[in-house]
């Protein structure tokens, strides 16, 4: 038996597994320490009452022969797909059809899996720093990866690749930097993709945290994007579904891979919508009925109000963190249209050095920026997903140790 040697090119541990290992070791050495995590992007607030009610109702349905559900449609139930179309797109004047929506167990899986549709010869461009899944999932298939540095010097807006690329990963609001693109900046990328026959993978997992009108919630707000972009959404942070697991991917029928055409097959067979549907039917048994009913509930009037209240809760943390850290003398980015704070490390400390200082001095966990790519060195990421009490306590600790 031979293994896929591409896996040997990955770092020994996934970034957050490495952080968890270090924190576990610290806690073993210092069992009395009260460690506060502002590192991993997990949520702390409970599910909205409307979601909990929907889960209970769905569970009761599963307890009766008359209403029991077994395997559902691999693409997602119509009740959720139609709700997504109506509230996430049509309400913003965007024309997306229900059969272009594919419900999943979250954006992480789909952003990694979607590249299965593409040739291993495709050249992939990623921003740097970047969410590690984009890179690792393509390393596993030996694709050539081009990095697009996003730094303070270029305002965290990536420049176009100097060489031809086939796929471009964009995540805005951005993880990890918490920065955004305006509609004009995103339009430039759509125009570039159309001109160069490139495909954009657009991760919109944090769009619900946007506060400013000139920041697009969907790439499909940009003319022409339906010809060149696939968009990924998640309820993990929006509705606290990190443990429930539900999200969706939008694959417009207009998106086709020109390079995959041949004389043997006709053009329609190379619609990415059709190919992704075929992939899902083969390798995915669908998101659970309970999770989809829970997701549907966030679009009801009371669900929307409750979800917005939770989002506001986290963004209050972000505002507090941004102000407090700035007052302490740190250089801070993000935190205005995203739940992430990107902090320049002091005194030329490396990302991991500052991680250790935070953990051992303040007993606070952050995420080293170097784990997101070379351009992340010299930064750490903090998240606003803690409780108000722990966020305030962590900030006081950091301030007292400076």
Buried (B, 14 or more C-beta within 10 A) or exposed (E): EEEEEBEEEBEEEBBBEBBBEBBEEBBEEEEEEEBBBBBBBBBBBEBBEBBBBBBEBBEEBEEEEEEEBEEBBBBBBEEBBBBBBEBBBEEEEBEBEBBBBBBBBBBBBBBBBBBEBBEEEBBBBBBBBBBBBBBBBBBBBEBBBBBBBBBBEEEBBBEBBEEEBBBBBBBBBBBBBBBBBBEEBBBBBBBBBBEBEBBBBBBBBBBBBBBEEEBBBBBBBBEBBBBBBBBBBBBBBBBBBBEBBBBBBBBBBBBBBEBBEEEEEEEEBBBBBBBBBEBBEEEBEBBBBBBBBBBBBBBBEEBBEBBBEBBEBBBEBBBBBBEBBEEBEBEBBBBBBBBBBBBBBBEEBBBBEBBBBBBBEBBBBBBBBBBBBEBBBBBBBBBBBBEEEBBBBBBEBBBEEE
